[in-house]
């Protein structure tokens, strides 16, 4: 996606150049900093609260591992 938006930035229309530059920087930062550093750090800090399941979704099947072995 970054390569596509860099292609827009290399064009000749100012509006597409601005959009392409901004989007390529935003996607690059999201893919590198946010997803590789901030998401794992927040998951580590939240601990078990990271996996909180809302009560209104109790109708979904429970896929937790059982302690019994075959």
PDB file of N, H, CA, C and O in Angstrom:
ATOM      1  N   UNK A   1       0.819  -1.192   0.000  1.00  0.00           N
ATOM      2  CA  UNK A   1       0.000   0.000   0.000  1.00  0.00           C
ATOM      3  C   UNK A   1       0.861   1.254   0.000  1.00  0.00           C
ATOM      4  O   UNK A   1       0.535   2.249  -0.647  1.00  0.00           O
ATOM      5  N   UNK A   2       1.962   1.189   0.734  1.00  0.00           N
ATOM      6  H   UNK A   2       2.227   0.381   1.259  1.00  0.00           H
ATOM      7  CA  UNK A   2       2.854   2.354   0.755  1.00  0.00           C
ATOM      8  C   UNK A   2       3.361   2.634  -0.652  1.00  0.00           C
ATOM      9  O   UNK A   2       3.434   3.794  -1.060  1.00  0.00           O
ATOM     10  N   UNK A   3       3.710   1.600  -1.397  1.00  0.00           N
ATOM     11  H   UNK A   3       3.651   0.658  -1.066  1.00  0.00           H
ATOM     12  CA  UNK A   3       4.218   1.794  -2.757  1.00  0.00           C
ATOM     13  C   UNK A   3       3.154   2.418  -3.659  1.00  0.00           C
ATOM     14  O   UNK A   3       3.476   3.255  -4.502  1.00  0.00           O
ATOM     15  N   UNK A   4       1.909   2.027  -3.493  1.00  0.00           N
ATOM     16  H   UNK A   4       1.647   1.347  -2.808  1.00  0.00           H
ATOM     17  CA  UNK A   4       0.834   2.608  -4.299  1.00  0.00           C
ATOM     18  C   UNK A   4       0.682   4.087  -4.001  1.00  0.00           C
ATOM     19  O   UNK A   4       0.560   4.895  -4.922  1.00  0.00           O
ATOM     20  N   UNK A   5       0.688   4.452  -2.729  1.00  0.00           N
ATOM     21  H   UNK A   5       0.788   3.796  -1.981  1.00  0.00           H
ATOM     22  CA  UNK A   5       0.520   5.857  -2.385  1.00  0.00           C
ATOM     23  C   UNK A   5       1.753   6.684  -2.734  1.00  0.00           C
ATOM     24  O   UNK A   5       1.629   7.875  -3.020  1.00  0.00           O
ATOM     25  N   UNK A   6       2.929   6.083  -2.717  1.00  0.00           N
ATOM     26  H   UNK A   6       3.030   5.115  -2.484  1.00  0.00           H
ATOM     27  CA  UNK A   6       4.118   6.793  -3.189  1.00  0.00           C
ATOM     28  C   UNK A   6       3.982   7.057  -4.690  1.00  0.00           C
ATOM     29  O   UNK A   6       4.439   8.087  -5.187  1.00  0.00           O
ATOM     30  N   UNK A   7       3.362   6.138  -5.398  1.00  0.00           N
ATOM     31  H   UNK A   7       2.991   5.302  -4.995  1.00  0.00           H
ATOM     32  CA  UNK A   7       3.079   6.361  -6.817  1.00  0.00           C
ATOM     33  C   UNK A   7       2.174   7.558  -7.027  1.00  0.00           C
ATOM     34  O   UNK A   7       2.375   8.331  -7.964  1.00  0.00           O
ATOM     35  N   UNK A   8       1.189   7.718  -6.172  1.00  0.00           N
ATOM     36  H   UNK A   8       1.027   7.090  -5.411  1.00  0.00           H
ATOM     37  CA  UNK A   8       0.348   8.925  -6.243  1.00  0.00           C
ATOM     38  C   UNK A   8       1.176  10.172  -5.980  1.00  0.00           C
ATOM     39  O   UNK A   8       1.005  11.189  -6.652  1.00  0.00           O
ATOM     40  N   UNK A   9       2.072  10.095  -5.005  1.00  0.00           N
ATOM     41  H   UNK A   9       2.211   9.269  -4.459  1.00  0.00           H
ATOM     42  CA  UNK A   9       2.896  11.252  -4.647  1.00  0.00           C
ATOM     43  C   UNK A   9       3.849  11.630  -5.779  1.00  0.00           C
ATOM     44  O   UNK A   9       4.266  12.785  -5.871  1.00  0.00           O
ATOM     45  N   UNK A  10       4.191  10.694  -6.623  1.00  0.00           N
ATOM     46  H   UNK A  10       3.852   9.756  -6.549  1.00  0.00           H
ATOM     47  CA  UNK A  10       5.097  10.983  -7.732  1.00  0.00           C
ATOM     48  C   UNK A  10       4.366  11.544  -8.948  1.00  0.00           C
ATOM     49  O   UNK A  10       4.995  11.865  -9.956  1.00  0.00           O
ATOM     50  N   UNK A  11       3.057  11.661  -8.859  1.00  0.00           N
ATOM     51  H   UNK A  11       2.546  11.400  -8.040  1.00  0.00           H
ATOM     52  CA  UNK A  11       2.271  12.166  -9.988  1.00  0.00           C
ATOM     53  C   UNK A  11       2.428  13.660 -10.184  1.00  0.00           C
ATOM     54  O   UNK A  11       3.285  14.303  -9.576  1.00  0.00           O
ATOM     55  N   UNK A  12       1.575  14.198 -11.053  1.00  0.00           N
ATOM     56  H   UNK A  12       0.879  13.676 -11.546  1.00  0.00           H
ATOM     57  CA  UNK A  12       1.690  15.615 -11.380  1.00  0.00           C
ATOM     58  C   UNK A  12       0.538  16.455 -10.827  1.00  0.00           C
ATOM     59  O   UNK A  12       0.591  17.682 -10.910  1.00  0.00           O
ATOM     60  N   UNK A  13      -0.482  15.840 -10.275  1.00  0.00           N
ATOM     61  H   UNK A  13      -0.525  14.843 -10.208  1.00  0.00           H
ATOM     62  CA  UNK A  13      -1.599  16.586  -9.702  1.00  0.00           C
ATOM     63  C   UNK A  13      -1.332  16.848  -8.217  1.00  0.00           C
ATOM     64  O   UNK A  13      -1.053  15.919  -7.458  1.00  0.00           O
ATOM     65  N   UNK A  14      -1.419  18.094  -7.816  1.00  0.00           N
ATOM     66  H   UNK A  14      -1.646  18.848  -8.432  1.00  0.00           H
ATOM     67  CA  UNK A  14      -1.045  18.488  -6.458  1.00  0.00           C
ATOM     68  C   UNK A  14      -1.907  17.779  -5.415  1.00  0.00           C
ATOM     69  O   UNK A  14      -1.397  17.351  -4.380  1.00  0.00           O
ATOM     70  N   UNK A  15      -3.193  17.653  -5.675  1.00  0.00           N
ATOM     71  H   UNK A  15      -3.607  18.001  -6.516  1.00  0.00           H
ATOM     72  CA  UNK A  15      -4.078  17.018  -4.702  1.00  0.00           C
ATOM     73  C   UNK A  15      -3.663  15.557  -4.472  1.00  0.00           C
ATOM     74  O   UNK A  15      -3.621  15.095  -3.331  1.00  0.00           O
ATOM     75  N   UNK A  16      -3.358  14.837  -5.553  1.00  0.00           N
ATOM     76  H   UNK A  16      -3.392  15.212  -6.480  1.00  0.00           H
ATOM     77  CA  UNK A  16      -2.939  13.450  -5.416  1.00  0.00           C
ATOM     78  C   UNK A  16      -1.546  13.338  -4.808  1.00  0.00           C
ATOM     79  O   UNK A  16      -1.265  12.378  -4.090  1.00  0.00           O
ATOM     80  N   UNK A  17      -0.681  14.289  -5.078  1.00  0.00           N
ATOM     81  H   UNK A  17      -0.909  15.068  -5.661  1.00  0.00           H
ATOM     82  CA  UNK A  17       0.650  14.290  -4.467  1.00  0.00           C
ATOM     83  C   UNK A  17       0.545  14.423  -2.959  1.00  0.00           C
ATOM     84  O   UNK A  17       1.203  13.693  -2.218  1.00  0.00           O
ATOM     85  N   UNK A  18      -0.281  15.351  -2.508  1.00  0.00           N
ATOM     86  H   UNK A  18      -0.815  15.944  -3.111  1.00  0.00           H
ATOM     87  CA  UNK A  18      -0.451  15.560  -1.069  1.00  0.00           C
ATOM     88  C   UNK A  18      -1.080  14.342  -0.411  1.00  0.00           C
ATOM     89  O   UNK A  18      -0.623  13.889   0.638  1.00  0.00           O
ATOM     90  N   UNK A  19      -2.132  13.813  -1.031  1.00  0.00           N
ATOM     91  H   UNK A  19      -2.504  14.182  -1.883  1.00  0.00           H
ATOM     92  CA  UNK A  19      -2.794  12.643  -0.463  1.00  0.00           C
ATOM     93  C   UNK A  19      -1.838  11.453  -0.450  1.00  0.00           C
ATOM     94  O   UNK A  19      -1.769  10.735   0.547  1.00  0.00           O
ATOM     95  N   UNK A  20      -1.104  11.232  -1.532  1.00  0.00           N
ATOM     96  H   UNK A  20      -1.160  11.816  -2.342  1.00  0.00           H
ATOM     97  CA  UNK A  20      -0.180  10.108  -1.610  1.00  0.00           C
ATOM     98  C   UNK A  20       0.921  10.192  -0.580  1.00  0.00           C
ATOM     99  O   UNK A  20       1.262   9.189   0.048  1.00  0.00           O
ATOM    100  N   UNK A  21       1.487  11.387  -0.395  1.00  0.00           N
ATOM    101  H   UNK A  21       1.210  12.201  -0.906  1.00  0.00           H
ATOM    102  CA  UNK A  21       2.544  11.558   0.603  1.00  0.00           C
ATOM    103  C   UNK A  21       2.011  11.321   2.007  1.00  0.00           C
ATOM    104  O   UNK A  21       2.616  10.586   2.787  1.00  0.00           O
ATOM    105  N   UNK A  22       0.893  11.933   2.329  1.00  0.00           N
ATOM    106  H   UNK A  22       0.402  12.531   1.696  1.00  0.00           H
ATOM    107  CA  UNK A  22       0.315  11.783   3.671  1.00  0.00           C
ATOM    108  C   UNK A  22      -0.084  10.356   3.985  1.00  0.00           C
ATOM    109  O   UNK A  22       0.198   9.858   5.075  1.00  0.00           O
ATOM    110  N   UNK A  23      -0.737   9.694   3.044  1.00  0.00           N
ATOM    111  H   UNK A  23      -0.966  10.099   2.159  1.00  0.00           H
ATOM    112  CA  UNK A  23      -1.178   8.320   3.275  1.00  0.00           C
ATOM    113  C   UNK A  23      -0.001   7.357   3.359  1.00  0.00           C
ATOM    114  O   UNK A  23      -0.021   6.429   4.167  1.00  0.00           O
ATOM    115  N   UNK A  24       1.025   7.566   2.533  1.00  0.00           N
ATOM    116  H   UNK A  24       1.041   8.320   1.877  1.00  0.00           H
ATOM    117  CA  UNK A  24       2.175   6.659   2.599  1.00  0.00           C
ATOM    118  C   UNK A  24       2.904   6.784   3.935  1.00  0.00           C
ATOM    119  O   UNK A  24       3.333   5.779   4.502  1.00  0.00           O
ATOM    120  N   UNK A  25       3.046   8.005   4.440  1.00  0.00           N
ATOM    121  H   UNK A  25       2.697   8.821   3.979  1.00  0.00           H
ATOM    122  CA  UNK A  25       3.674   8.191   5.754  1.00  0.00           C
ATOM    123  C   UNK A  25       2.809   7.579   6.855  1.00  0.00           C
ATOM    124  O   UNK A  25       3.323   6.910   7.752  1.00  0.00           O
ATOM    125  N   UNK A  26       1.493   7.810   6.786  1.00  0.00           N
ATOM    126  H   UNK A  26       1.076   8.354   6.057  1.00  0.00           H
ATOM    127  CA  UNK A  26       0.590   7.283   7.815  1.00  0.00           C
ATOM    128  C   UNK A  26       0.600   5.756   7.838  1.00  0.00           C
ATOM    129  O   UNK A  26       0.653   5.159   8.913  1.00  0.00           O
ATOM    130  N   UNK A  27       0.551   5.125   6.688  1.00  0.00           N
ATOM    131  H   UNK A  27       0.508   5.609   5.814  1.00  0.00           H
ATOM    132  CA  UNK A  27       0.538   3.663   6.629  1.00  0.00           C
ATOM    133  C   UNK A  27       1.881   3.098   7.066  1.00  0.00           C
ATOM    134  O   UNK A  27       1.927   2.081   7.758  1.00  0.00           O
ATOM    135  N   UNK A  28       2.967   3.737   6.674  1.00  0.00           N
ATOM    136  H   UNK A  28       2.930   4.563   6.112  1.00  0.00           H
ATOM    137  CA  UNK A  28       4.284   3.276   7.097  1.00  0.00           C
ATOM    138  C   UNK A  28       4.435   3.339   8.616  1.00  0.00           C
ATOM    139  O   UNK A  28       4.940   2.398   9.228  1.00  0.00           O
ATOM    140  N   UNK A  29       3.999   4.442   9.227  1.00  0.00           N
ATOM    141  H   UNK A  29       3.588   5.206   8.730  1.00  0.00           H
ATOM    142  CA  UNK A  29       4.089   4.570  10.678  1.00  0.00           C
ATOM    143  C   UNK A  29       3.187   3.561  11.378  1.00  0.00           C
ATOM    144  O   UNK A  29       3.567   2.984  12.397  1.00  0.00           O
ATOM    145  N   UNK A  30       1.994   3.350  10.833  1.00  0.00           N
ATOM    146  H   UNK A  30       1.685   3.818  10.005  1.00  0.00           H
ATOM    147  CA  UNK A  30       1.077   2.382  11.438  1.00  0.00           C
ATOM    148  C   UNK A  30       1.664   0.985  11.380  1.00  0.00           C
ATOM    149  O   UNK A  30       1.613   0.249  12.365  1.00  0.00           O
ATOM    150  N   UNK A  31       2.220   0.615  10.240  1.00  0.00           N
ATOM    151  H   UNK A  31       2.261   1.213   9.440  1.00  0.00           H
ATOM    152  CA  UNK A  31       2.737  -0.742  10.075  1.00  0.00           C
ATOM    153  C   UNK A  31       4.011  -0.982  10.887  1.00  0.00           C
ATOM    154  O   UNK A  31       4.266  -2.113  11.302  1.00  0.00           O
ATOM    155  N   UNK A  32       4.806   0.050  11.120  1.00  0.00           N
ATOM    156  H   UNK A  32       4.598   0.968  10.783  1.00  0.00           H
ATOM    157  CA  UNK A  32       6.069  -0.161  11.836  1.00  0.00           C
ATOM    158  C   UNK A  32       5.938   0.144  13.321  1.00  0.00           C
ATOM    159  O   UNK A  32       6.139  -0.742  14.151  1.00  0.00           O
ATOM    160  N   UNK A  33       5.611   1.367  13.665  1.00  0.00           N
ATOM    161  H   UNK A  33       5.448   2.087  12.991  1.00  0.00           H
ATOM    162  CA  UNK A  33       5.601   1.755  15.075  1.00  0.00           C
ATOM    163  C   UNK A  33       4.394   1.231  15.838  1.00  0.00           C
ATOM    164  O   UNK A  33       4.543   0.621  16.897  1.00  0.00           O
ATOM    165  N   UNK A  34       3.212   1.462  15.312  1.00  0.00           N
ATOM    166  H   UNK A  34       3.091   1.958  14.452  1.00  0.00           H
ATOM    167  CA  UNK A  34       1.999   1.111  16.051  1.00  0.00           C
ATOM    168  C   UNK A  34       1.886  -0.400  16.232  1.00  0.00           C
ATOM    169  O   UNK A  34       1.742  -0.887  17.354  1.00  0.00           O
ATOM    170  N   UNK A  35       1.951  -1.132  15.138  1.00  0.00           N
ATOM    171  H   UNK A  35       2.068  -0.737  14.227  1.00  0.00           H
ATOM    172  CA  UNK A  35       1.704  -2.582  15.212  1.00  0.00           C
ATOM    173  C   UNK A  35       2.867  -3.381  15.765  1.00  0.00           C
ATOM    174  O   UNK A  35       2.664  -4.488  16.264  1.00  0.00           O
ATOM    175  N   UNK A  36       4.085  -2.851  15.689  1.00  0.00           N
ATOM    176  H   UNK A  36       4.249  -1.953  15.283  1.00  0.00           H
ATOM    177  CA  UNK A  36       5.206  -3.636  16.206  1.00  0.00           C
ATOM    178  C   UNK A  36       5.635  -3.220  17.603  1.00  0.00           C
ATOM    179  O   UNK A  36       6.286  -4.004  18.292  1.00  0.00           O
ATOM    180  N   UNK A  37       5.298  -2.024  18.042  1.00  0.00           N
ATOM    181  H   UNK A  37       4.769  -1.387  17.482  1.00  0.00           H
ATOM    182  CA  UNK A  37       5.717  -1.575  19.365  1.00  0.00           C
ATOM    183  C   UNK A  37       4.551  -1.285  20.311  1.00  0.00           C
ATOM    184  O   UNK A  37       4.499  -1.822  21.417  1.00  0.00           O
ATOM    185  N   UNK A  38       3.629  -0.446  19.882  1.00  0.00           N
ATOM    186  H   UNK A  38       3.671  -0.010  18.983  1.00  0.00           H
ATOM    187  CA  UNK A  38       2.591   0.001  20.803  1.00  0.00           C
ATOM    188  C   UNK A  38       1.532  -1.055  21.113  1.00  0.00           C
ATOM    189  O   UNK A  38       1.092  -1.156  22.258  1.00  0.00           O
ATOM    190  N   UNK A  39       1.118  -1.834  20.130  1.00  0.00           N
ATOM    191  H   UNK A  39       1.476  -1.752  19.200  1.00  0.00           H
ATOM    192  CA  UNK A  39       0.104  -2.863  20.393  1.00  0.00           C
ATOM    193  C   UNK A  39       0.639  -3.944  21.334  1.00  0.00           C
ATOM    194  O   UNK A  39      -0.043  -4.266  22.306  1.00  0.00           O
ATOM    195  N   UNK A  40       1.823  -4.523  21.098  1.00  0.00           N
ATOM    196  H   UNK A  40       2.377  -4.261  20.308  1.00  0.00           H
ATOM    197  CA  UNK A  40       2.325  -5.514  22.062  1.00  0.00           C
ATOM    198  C   UNK A  40       2.575  -4.922  23.451  1.00  0.00           C
ATOM    199  O   UNK A  40       2.342  -5.589  24.459  1.00  0.00           O
ATOM    200  N   UNK A  41       3.049  -3.674  23.508  1.00  0.00           N
ATOM    201  H   UNK A  41       3.239  -3.132  22.689  1.00  0.00           H
ATOM    202  CA  UNK A  41       3.287  -3.054  24.813  1.00  0.00           C
ATOM    203  C   UNK A  41       1.982  -2.855  25.571  1.00  0.00           C
ATOM    204  O   UNK A  41       1.920  -3.104  26.775  1.00  0.00           O
ATOM    205  N   UNK A  42       0.938  -2.409  24.875  1.00  0.00           N
ATOM    206  H   UNK A  42       0.988  -2.207  23.897  1.00  0.00           H
ATOM    207  CA  UNK A  42      -0.347  -2.219  25.551  1.00  0.00           C
ATOM    208  C   UNK A  42      -0.947  -3.554  25.975  1.00  0.00           C
ATOM    209  O   UNK A  42      -1.574  -3.640  27.031  1.00  0.00           O
ATOM    210  N   UNK A  43      -0.763  -4.604  25.163  1.00  0.00           N
ATOM    211  H   UNK A  43      -0.253  -4.535  24.305  1.00  0.00           H
ATOM    212  CA  UNK A  43      -1.256  -5.924  25.551  1.00  0.00           C
ATOM    213  C   UNK A  43      -0.532  -6.430  26.788  1.00  0.00           C
ATOM    214  O   UNK A  43      -1.143  -7.054  27.656  1.00  0.00           O
ATOM    215  N   UNK A  44       0.754  -6.169  26.874  1.00  0.00           N
ATOM    216  H   UNK A  44       1.251  -5.662  26.169  1.00  0.00           H
ATOM    217  CA  UNK A  44       1.538  -6.592  28.049  1.00  0.00           C
ATOM    218  C   UNK A  44       1.079  -5.840  29.298  1.00  0.00           C
ATOM    219  O   UNK A  44       0.950  -6.434  30.369  1.00  0.00           O
ATOM    220  N   UNK A  45       0.834  -4.535  29.162  1.00  0.00           N
ATOM    221  H   UNK A  45       0.939  -4.053  28.292  1.00  0.00           H
ATOM    222  CA  UNK A  45       0.409  -3.733  30.306  1.00  0.00           C
ATOM    223  C   UNK A  45      -0.997  -4.094  30.770  1.00  0.00           C
ATOM    224  O   UNK A  45      -1.276  -4.085  31.969  1.00  0.00           O
ATOM    225  N   UNK A  46      -1.878  -4.410  29.835  1.00  0.00           N
ATOM    226  H   UNK A  46      -1.651  -4.417  28.861  1.00  0.00           H
ATOM    227  CA  UNK A  46      -3.254  -4.722  30.207  1.00  0.00           C
ATOM    228  C   UNK A  46      -3.397  -6.103  30.835  1.00  0.00           C
ATOM    229  O   UNK A  46      -4.321  -6.336  31.615  1.00  0.00           O
ATOM    230  N   UNK A  47      -2.500  -7.010  30.505  1.00  0.00           N
ATOM    231  H   UNK A  47      -1.750  -6.820  29.871  1.00  0.00           H
ATOM    232  CA  UNK A  47      -2.557  -8.343  31.098  1.00  0.00           C
ATOM    233  C   UNK A  47      -3.839  -9.072  30.758  1.00  0.00           C
ATOM    234  O   UNK A  47      -4.213  -9.157  29.588  1.00  0.00           O
ATOM    235  N   UNK A  48      -4.518  -9.601  31.766  1.00  0.00           N
ATOM    236  H   UNK A  48      -4.214  -9.533  32.716  1.00  0.00           H
ATOM    237  CA  UNK A  48      -5.744 -10.363  31.503  1.00  0.00           C
ATOM    238  C   UNK A  48      -6.876  -9.461  31.041  1.00  0.00           C
ATOM    239  O   UNK A  48      -7.813  -9.941  30.403  1.00  0.00           O
ATOM    240  N   UNK A  49      -6.820  -8.176  31.342  1.00  0.00           N
ATOM    241  H   UNK A  49      -6.059  -7.786  31.861  1.00  0.00           H
ATOM    242  CA  UNK A  49      -7.876  -7.270  30.880  1.00  0.00           C
ATOM    243  C   UNK A  49      -7.842  -7.083  29.371  1.00  0.00           C
ATOM    244  O   UNK A  49      -8.823  -6.630  28.780  1.00  0.00           O
ATOM    245  N   UNK A  50      -6.744  -7.422  28.753  1.00  0.00           N
ATOM    246  H   UNK A  50      -5.947  -7.790  29.233  1.00  0.00           H
ATOM    247  CA  UNK A  50      -6.662  -7.356  27.301  1.00  0.00           C
ATOM    248  C   UNK A  50      -7.642  -8.325  26.651  1.00  0.00           C
ATOM    249  O   UNK A  50      -8.100  -8.090  25.532  1.00  0.00           O
ATOM    250  N   UNK A  51      -7.965  -9.410  27.345  1.00  0.00           N
ATOM    251  H   UNK A  51      -7.593  -9.601  28.254  1.00  0.00           H
ATOM    252  CA  UNK A  51      -8.829 -10.445  26.789  1.00  0.00           C
ATOM    253  C   UNK A  51     -10.234 -10.390  27.375  1.00  0.00           C
ATOM    254  O   UNK A  51     -10.929 -11.406  27.403  1.00  0.00           O
ATOM    255  N   UNK A  52     -10.658  -9.229  27.841  1.00  0.00           N
ATOM    256  H   UNK A  52     -10.094  -8.404  27.819  1.00  0.00           H
ATOM    257  CA  UNK A  52     -11.997  -9.069  28.401  1.00  0.00           C
ATOM    258  C   UNK A  52     -13.038  -9.350  27.333  1.00  0.00           C
ATOM    259  O   UNK A  52     -12.916  -8.891  26.197  1.00  0.00           O
ATOM    260  N   UNK A  53     -14.056 -10.099  27.698  1.00  0.00           N
ATOM    261  H   UNK A  53     -14.156 -10.472  28.621  1.00  0.00           H
ATOM    262  CA  UNK A  53     -15.112 -10.474  26.770  1.00  0.00           C
ATOM    263  C   UNK A  53     -16.420  -9.858  27.254  1.00  0.00           C
ATOM    264  O   UNK A  53     -16.846 -10.161  28.368  1.00  0.00           O
ATOM    265  N   UNK A  54     -17.069  -9.012  26.470  1.00  0.00           N
ATOM    266  H   UNK A  54     -16.722  -8.765  25.565  1.00  0.00           H
ATOM    267  CA  UNK A  54     -18.299  -8.368  26.921  1.00  0.00           C
ATOM    268  C   UNK A  54     -19.427  -9.374  27.159  1.00  0.00           C
ATOM    269  O   UNK A  54     -19.530 -10.385  26.465  1.00  0.00           O
ATOM    270  N   UNK A  55     -20.254  -9.083  28.134  1.00  0.00           N
ATOM    271  H   UNK A  55     -20.170  -8.261  28.697  1.00  0.00           H
ATOM    272  CA  UNK A  55     -21.314 -10.017  28.504  1.00  0.00           C
ATOM    273  C   UNK A  55     -22.370 -10.151  27.412  1.00  0.00           C
ATOM    274  O   UNK A  55     -23.034 -11.184  27.335  1.00  0.00           O
ATOM    275  N   UNK A  56     -22.541  -9.154  26.580  1.00  0.00           N
ATOM    276  H   UNK A  56     -22.001  -8.314  26.642  1.00  0.00           H
ATOM    277  CA  UNK A  56     -23.552  -9.248  25.533  1.00  0.00           C
ATOM    278  C   UNK A  56     -23.123 -10.182  24.399  1.00  0.00           C
ATOM    279  O   UNK A  56     -23.913 -10.449  23.493  1.00  0.00           O
ATOM    280  N   UNK A  57     -21.889 -10.680  24.437  1.00  0.00           N
ATOM    281  H   UNK A  57     -21.248 -10.463  25.173  1.00  0.00           H
ATOM    282  CA  UNK A  57     -21.427 -11.648  23.444  1.00  0.00           C
ATOM    283  C   UNK A  57     -21.367 -13.068  24.001  1.00  0.00           C
ATOM    284  O   UNK A  57     -20.687 -13.927  23.437  1.00  0.00           O
ATOM    285  N   UNK A  58     -22.073 -13.321  25.101  1.00  0.00           N
ATOM    286  H   UNK A  58     -22.625 -12.624  25.559  1.00  0.00           H
ATOM    287  CA  UNK A  58     -22.048 -14.655  25.707  1.00  0.00           C
ATOM    288  C   UNK A  58     -22.699 -15.706  24.834  1.00  0.00           C
ATOM    289  O   UNK A  58     -22.508 -16.898  25.079  1.00  0.00           O
ATOM    290  N   UNK A  59     -23.455 -15.317  23.831  1.00  0.00           N
ATOM    291  H   UNK A  59     -23.609 -14.349  23.632  1.00  0.00           H
ATOM    292  CA  UNK A  59     -24.108 -16.266  22.942  1.00  0.00           C
ATOM    293  C   UNK A  59     -23.111 -16.948  21.998  1.00  0.00           C
ATOM    294  O   UNK A  59     -23.435 -17.963  21.383  1.00  0.00           O
ATOM    295  N   UNK A  60     -21.899 -16.390  21.884  1.00  0.00           N
ATOM    296  H   UNK A  60     -21.636 -15.565  22.385  1.00  0.00           H
ATOM    297  CA  UNK A  60     -20.881 -17.012  21.036  1.00  0.00           C
ATOM    298  C   UNK A  60     -20.350 -18.281  21.693  1.00  0.00           C
ATOM    299  O   UNK A  60     -20.302 -18.361  22.921  1.00  0.00           O
ATOM    300  N   UNK A  61     -19.950 -19.279  20.898  1.00  0.00           N
ATOM    301  H   UNK A  61     -19.990 -19.215  19.900  1.00  0.00           H
ATOM    302  CA  UNK A  61     -19.426 -20.512  21.490  1.00  0.00           C
ATOM    303  C   UNK A  61     -18.115 -20.281  22.232  1.00  0.00           C
ATOM    304  O   UNK A  61     -17.335 -19.398  21.874  1.00  0.00           O
ATOM    305  N   UNK A  62     -17.882 -21.076  23.260  1.00  0.00           N
ATOM    306  H   UNK A  62     -18.516 -21.793  23.551  1.00  0.00           H
ATOM    307  CA  UNK A  62     -16.673 -20.982  24.070  1.00  0.00           C
ATOM    308  C   UNK A  62     -15.625 -21.945  23.513  1.00  0.00           C
ATOM    309  O   UNK A  62     -15.844 -23.157  23.496  1.00  0.00           O
ATOM    310  N   UNK A  63     -14.489 -21.413  23.059  1.00  0.00           N
ATOM    311  H   UNK A  63     -14.311 -20.429  23.073  1.00  0.00           H
ATOM    312  CA  UNK A  63     -13.439 -22.233  22.465  1.00  0.00           C
ATOM    313  C   UNK A  63     -12.217 -22.346  23.365  1.00  0.00           C
ATOM    314  O   UNK A  63     -11.110 -22.559  22.871  1.00  0.00           O
ATOM    315  N   UNK A  64     -12.394 -22.209  24.668  1.00  0.00           N
ATOM    316  H   UNK A  64     -13.294 -22.036  25.069  1.00  0.00           H
ATOM    317  CA  UNK A  64     -11.256 -22.359  25.572  1.00  0.00           C
ATOM    318  C   UNK A  64     -10.853 -23.824  25.644  1.00  0.00           C
ATOM    319  O   UNK A  64     -11.678 -24.719  25.460  1.00  0.00           O
ATOM    320  N   UNK A  65      -9.582 -24.053  25.912  1.00  0.00           N
ATOM    321  H   UNK A  65      -8.912 -23.326  26.061  1.00  0.00           H
ATOM    322  CA  UNK A  65      -9.075 -25.420  25.994  1.00  0.00           C
ATOM    323  C   UNK A  65      -9.556 -26.070  27.284  1.00  0.00           C
ATOM    324  O   UNK A  65      -9.545 -25.456  28.351  1.00  0.00           O
ATOM    325  N   UNK A  66      -9.971 -27.304  27.164  1.00  0.00           N
ATOM    326  H   UNK A  66      -9.980 -27.803  26.297  1.00  0.00           H
ATOM    327  CA  UNK A  66     -10.391 -28.040  28.351  1.00  0.00           C
ATOM    328  C   UNK A  66      -9.177 -28.694  28.979  1.00  0.00           C
ATOM    329  O   UNK A  66      -8.167 -28.922  28.313  1.00  0.00           O
ATOM    330  N   UNK A  67      -9.280 -28.992  30.259  1.00  0.00           N
ATOM    331  H   UNK A  67     -10.100 -28.806  30.800  1.00  0.00           H
ATOM    332  CA  UNK A  67      -8.149 -29.571  30.982  1.00  0.00           C
ATOM    333  C   UNK A  67      -8.109 -31.085  30.878  1.00  0.00           C
ATOM    334  O   UNK A  67      -7.162 -31.712  31.353  1.00  0.00           O
ATOM    335  N   UNK A  68      -9.118 -31.677  30.266  1.00  0.00           N
ATOM    336  H   UNK A  68      -9.887 -31.168  29.880  1.00  0.00           H
ATOM    337  CA  UNK A  68      -9.117 -33.130  30.142  1.00  0.00           C
ATOM    338  C   UNK A  68      -8.306 -33.533  28.921  1.00  0.00           C
ATOM    339  O   UNK A  68      -8.338 -32.865  27.887  1.00  0.00           O
ATOM    340  N   UNK A  69      -7.588 -34.621  29.055  1.00  0.00           N
ATOM    341  H   UNK A  69      -7.562 -35.163  29.895  1.00  0.00           H
ATOM    342  CA  UNK A  69      -6.809 -35.152  27.932  1.00  0.00           C
ATOM    343  C   UNK A  69      -7.449 -36.419  27.429  1.00  0.00           C
ATOM    344  O   UNK A  69      -8.023 -37.166  28.222  1.00  0.00           O
ATOM    345  N   UNK A  70      -7.374 -36.693  26.133  1.00  0.00           N
ATOM    346  H   UNK A  70      -6.908 -36.086  25.489  1.00  0.00           H
ATOM    347  CA  UNK A  70      -8.035 -37.912  25.596  1.00  0.00           C
ATOM    348  C   UNK A  70      -7.332 -39.179  25.986  1.00  0.00           C
ATOM    349  O   UNK A  70      -7.768 -40.267  25.611  1.00  0.00           O
TER     350      UNK A  70
END
